[in-house]
Amino acid sequence: MQRVSFRTIAITLLSSLAAGCIGGGAVYMTECKARLPLCDYMYTKEDWGPTGSAQTKGPVMLNALPPKEYFLAEWGEPSETITVSEDEVTFVYKTVEWCGVGAAYVFPVPLMAPTCEGFDRITFKGSKATHIHFKRRNETFVLFGPGVAAEKGKSCPIPCYIDIRK
């Protein structure tokens, strides 16, 4: 049996790097809490995270969630409703997400299972949303090839403090 040389292995690995065939990533849960309104942040049923203006340091965009009635129409009935007081209520939407890691050497091999529990908790005072607390899926990927391509995960929101004296 012929033994494979280090040179053959090195050439094979380097050529696969040039073709962009090596990489990996992780899908995990991120938990965030914030008061509203949020600055330069998107929070919808489908997606969440900083908006483009947050990354380019453009003008501040306020993100206030819609009123409770519109929210119910868009998201549907919550999994659980917590009554805080006569005028304050929290809607809880529970989810189960796919989480895990993945590696790629020519072909991706995801090692994921639907094991991560997530939730969205939106607190309303009257009809106005005042607070969010969520645990949602987040992703980070790195690909190696002629260069390195990486995508870091999303960050949690930062509440906006508005000066009402102006």
C-alpha positions as CSV (number, residue, x, y, z in Angstrom):
1,M,0.0,0.0,0.0
2,Q,1.4,3.4,-1.0
3,R,1.7,6.0,1.7
4,V,0.2,9.5,1.0
5,S,2.8,12.2,1.3
6,F,2.4,15.5,3.2
7,R,2.9,17.4,0.0
8,T,-0.2,15.6,-1.6
9,I,-2.3,16.4,1.4
10,A,-1.2,20.0,1.5
11,I,-1.9,20.5,-2.3
12,T,-5.4,19.0,-1.9
13,L,-6.2,21.2,1.1
14,L,-4.8,24.4,-0.5
15,S,-6.7,23.8,-3.7
16,S,-10.0,23.3,-1.8
17,L,-9.3,26.6,0.1
18,A,-9.0,28.4,-3.3
19,A,-12.3,26.9,-4.4
20,G,-14.1,28.1,-1.3
21,C,-14.9,24.6,0.0
22,I,-14.1,24.9,3.7
23,G,-16.3,26.6,6.3
24,G,-18.6,26.3,9.2
25,G,-21.2,27.9,11.3
26,A,-23.4,27.8,14.2
27,V,-27.1,28.4,14.8
28,Y,-27.9,29.3,18.3
29,M,-30.4,31.3,20.5
30,T,-29.9,34.9,21.6
31,E,-32.0,36.4,24.4
32,C,-32.7,40.1,24.6
33,K,-34.7,42.5,26.7
34,A,-35.4,46.2,26.0
35,R,-37.8,49.0,26.7
36,L,-39.4,50.7,23.7
37,P,-39.0,52.6,21.5
38,L,-35.9,51.1,19.9
39,C,-33.3,53.0,17.7
40,D,-32.4,51.6,14.3
41,Y,-33.8,48.2,15.0
42,M,-36.2,45.9,13.3
43,Y,-38.4,43.6,15.3
44,T,-41.1,41.7,13.4
45,K,-42.5,38.2,13.4
46,E,-40.1,37.1,10.7
47,D,-36.9,39.0,11.5
48,W,-35.0,41.0,14.0
49,G,-31.8,42.9,14.4
50,P,-30.1,46.3,13.6
51,T,-31.3,48.1,10.5
52,G,-29.0,49.4,7.7
53,S,-29.0,52.9,9.2
54,A,-27.6,51.6,12.4
55,Q,-24.6,50.1,10.5
56,T,-24.0,53.2,8.4
57,K,-24.5,55.7,11.2
58,G,-27.3,57.4,9.3
59,P,-30.1,59.4,10.8
60,V,-31.7,57.7,13.9
61,M,-34.8,55.7,13.0
62,L,-37.2,55.0,15.8
63,N,-38.9,51.6,15.9
64,A,-42.1,51.5,17.9
65,L,-44.1,48.3,17.8
66,P,-47.7,48.7,16.5
67,P,-50.7,48.8,18.8
68,K,-51.9,45.7,20.6
69,E,-54.9,45.2,18.2
70,Y,-52.7,45.3,15.0
71,F,-50.2,43.1,16.7
72,L,-52.8,40.4,17.4
73,A,-54.0,40.6,13.8
74,E,-50.4,40.1,12.5
75,W,-49.0,37.6,15.0
76,G,-52.3,35.8,15.9
77,E,-53.3,34.6,19.4
78,P,-50.3,34.3,21.8
79,S,-49.3,30.9,23.4
80,E,-49.8,32.5,26.8
81,T,-51.1,35.8,28.2
82,I,-49.8,37.2,31.5
83,T,-52.0,39.9,33.1
84,V,-49.7,42.2,35.0
85,S,-52.4,44.7,36.1
86,E,-55.7,46.0,34.9
87,D,-54.1,48.1,32.2
88,E,-50.9,46.0,31.5
89,V,-50.7,42.6,29.8
90,T,-47.8,40.5,28.3
91,F,-48.3,38.3,25.2
92,V,-46.0,35.3,25.1
93,Y,-45.3,33.5,21.8
94,K,-43.4,30.2,22.1
95,T,-41.4,28.6,19.4
96,V,-39.1,25.6,18.8
97,E,-36.1,26.3,16.5
98,W,-33.3,24.3,14.8
99,C,-30.0,24.8,16.5
100,G,-26.5,23.3,16.2
101,V,-23.3,23.6,14.3
102,G,-22.3,22.8,10.8
103,A,-19.0,22.2,9.0
104,A,-18.3,22.1,5.3
105,Y,-15.5,20.5,3.4
106,V,-16.8,20.5,-0.2
107,F,-20.3,19.5,1.1
108,P,-22.0,21.0,4.1
109,V,-22.7,18.7,7.0
110,P,-25.2,20.3,9.4
111,L,-25.5,18.8,12.9
112,M,-28.8,20.4,13.9
113,A,-32.0,19.4,15.6
114,P,-35.2,21.2,16.6
115,T,-34.1,21.4,20.2
116,C,-33.9,25.1,21.0
117,E,-36.9,26.8,22.6
118,G,-37.5,30.4,21.8
119,F,-40.1,33.0,22.8
120,D,-41.3,36.5,22.2
121,R,-42.8,38.4,25.1
122,I,-44.3,41.8,24.3
123,T,-45.7,43.9,27.2
124,F,-48.5,46.3,26.5
125,K,-49.7,49.2,28.7
126,G,-53.2,49.9,27.4
127,S,-52.7,49.5,23.6
128,K,-49.1,50.7,23.5
129,A,-46.1,48.2,23.5
130,T,-43.7,49.2,26.3
131,H,-41.2,46.3,26.6
132,I,-39.9,43.3,24.6
133,H,-38.1,40.2,25.8
134,F,-37.3,37.6,23.3
135,K,-35.1,34.6,22.7
136,R,-34.7,34.0,18.9
137,R,-32.5,32.1,16.5
138,N,-29.2,33.7,15.6
139,E,-26.5,32.6,13.1
140,T,-22.8,32.9,12.6
141,F,-20.9,31.6,9.5
142,V,-17.3,31.6,8.3
143,L,-16.2,30.5,4.8
144,F,-12.6,30.1,3.7
145,G,-11.6,30.4,0.1
146,P,-9.5,33.0,-1.8
147,G,-10.4,35.2,1.1
148,V,-12.4,34.9,4.3
149,A,-16.1,35.6,4.4
150,A,-17.7,35.8,7.8
151,E,-21.2,36.8,9.0
152,K,-21.5,37.6,12.7
153,G,-24.7,37.2,14.6
154,K,-27.3,39.9,15.3
155,S,-27.0,42.1,18.4
156,C,-29.7,43.0,20.9
157,P,-31.6,46.2,20.8
158,I,-30.7,49.4,22.6
159,P,-33.7,51.6,23.7
160,C,-33.9,55.2,22.5
161,Y,-34.1,57.9,25.1
162,I,-36.0,60.8,23.5
163,D,-35.8,64.2,25.0
164,I,-39.4,65.3,25.1
165,R,-38.5,68.9,26.1
166,K,-37.6,69.7,22.5
